[in-house]
Amino acid sequence: MTVCDYKPGLEGIPATQSSISHVDGQQGILEYRGIRIEDLAQHSTFLETSYLLIWGGLPTKTELEEFEHGIRHHRRLKYRIRDMMKCFPEGGHPMDALQACAAALGLFYSKRALNDPLYIQNAVVRLMAKIPTMVAAFQLMRKGNDPVQPRDDLDYAANFLYMLNEQEPDPLAARIFDICLTLHAEHTINASTFSAMVTASTLTDPYAVVASAVGTLAGPLHGGANEEVIDMLEAIGSVENVRPYIDQCIKEKRRIMGFGHRVYKVKDPRANILQKLAEQLFEKFGTDEYYEIALELEQVVTERLGAKGVYPNVDFYSGLVYRRLGIPTDLFTPVFAIARVAGWLAHWKEQIRENRIFRPTQIYTGSHDQKYVALHERP
Ligand code: ACO
């Protein structure tokens, strides 16, 4: 390999073949298993979409009912997981708590039967069922409260909001949250999914796969950007400050959070849907003080950086939706993880079916034939 072949960040280098999702970054199209994201957001539910992603086709009525039933049945956490969580520092980031809990599940289900369809199905159901409970439990426990038990009569999204806020959510809020989960469920070979695939390629267990992806999603250039968007809107503080803020960012070559994407060079289709969802929430529950700032920000960034293909990404409006749903800012990325587990598991399943361990090469830039210098002889 020559230096010319090297692409930092593997930009444009195919690392796998996949039939799970497709992005057309020039036209702003996202499809899951060939179905447009707009169609899924309007007509499907998060669990149905997850089934589609993981098993490759839309479920029959019976298949969907069985999947939903399995998830309801596995929502509760083991006492030992809850006891472990009690030892976590309240000030720690919920993504770290989630990563630890996801990995800890592997301690309970250590049999690694990757050729057994039942093992795969159970792992999928357990992870999808328990991850929302972990996120909600950490939120209550860090406030000194006992976690709320999941409610079997509530669907996936409504149950999460119920466990988090300790009250049954408004049906519109629950439906909008469910759409948010659908929008975040999968997005080709992004950093956390790649991380999941690399881990999966060692044929370790799916709990380690998800834990490794959670760790990757946490970073501010990936899932963590939605939290930073809110911090940025707060720092800007007013519509009048938007222009000077953007000028300063451009001058100092600072990234504007919630903008730009490796693949999309137009506005992310999910950002369009999220913006509409935010507006529906504002109409019913009152507006958000940051919305006007966000609108101005989009306009100014588009004006200044649109020529470089820098437009709002999925993280730009999702934070405003989550704020209106009463989700604390540092839970935005864990909420992203709740959704993305579906995509990670779909890629896990695809990876182990025709596995080859990921082992890329590198271009060595260090020295050779150096002599070892004893400690007492070093300057
Ligand atoms: N703010 C300002 N300028 C930007 C931004 C931004 N957010 N994003 C890209 N640019 C500029 C770059 O400075 C670069 O300009 P140059 O050619 O003059 O040097 C040009 O646009 C191309 O950018 P790249 O760095 O090549 O884009 P890359 O694909 O490496 O980065 C990334 C993509 C990491 C998402 C970047 O856009 C970014 O840091 N965005 C802010 C963080 C963010 O919102 N992350 C969430 C992404 S979505 C997700 O992970 C769920």
Boltz pocket constraint, residues with backbone or C-beta under 6 A from the ligand:
constraints:
  - pocket:
      binder: B
      contacts: [[A, 190], [A, 220], [A, 221], [A, 222], [A, 223], [A, 225], [A, 254], [A, 255], [A, 256], [A, 257], [A, 258], [A, 259], [A, 260], [A, 261], [A, 262], [A, 263], [A, 305], [A, 308], [A, 310], [A, 313], [A, 314], [A, 315]]
      max_distance: 6.0
